[in-house]
Amino acid sequence: MYQPKVSTTQKYSDSQGEHLVHKGKLVLLRDKESEIEANTLGQKSKTPKSKPIIISEAEEIEIGDCYYDISRRSINKCTDRVKQSHYNAFRDRYKKVLALPEHFSDKHLQAIVDGKMRDGDKVLVKCEFNRHKGMPNVELLDDIHLNQQDHITLFPVKQSLEKAVKIYSAPFNEDYQSIEDAFKAGAEWAKKNNY
């Protein structure tokens, strides 16, 4: 079972307590077999299925890790040869994979189908503290946490109010200078539209 390690973690708190997490990015890979099958059946307008993965944009890829090739949109395993000859040349296009499709629970997959999680979304992936940290000759890396079903645990990345204002005002072609301006404009719109 693939269970990568990460060197950079942070603490995240919710109603369940405090968790050790690593920031990742959701990537939806097109399932080529589904796409070929849909085209063969003459269903070219049908959207091909996607498989989710989580990548790290900060972690260094180690031998044995899976990595995502952004240009080729493919997942590969890092070998000694890849690490020595290709990694430095393609560092910007190779990203460490934190979670493979089999690490996603039905709940995660449903959230993707429902549009609650989208391609490119930032997420926090739960990690396990390496109990042997600080001991001689032991790696200083934490494991990505997998539950009994070998699924990951995800948390949302908290958004600042300022960033939320910019994101939610974009469809209205407005650039509000402050949170107050955005709320005032929203209240005026609601009144005007009897919302």
Secondary structure, 3 states (H helix, E strand, C coil): CCCCEECCCEEEEECCEEEEEEEEEEEEEECHHHHHHHHHCCCCCCCCCEEEEEEECCCCCCCCCEEEECCCCEEEECCHHHHHHHCCCCCCCEEEEEECHHHCCHHHHHHHHCCCCCCCCEEEEEEECCCCCCCCCCCCCEEECCCCCCCCCEEECCCCHHHHHHHHHHHHCCCCCCHHHHHHHHHHHHHHCCC
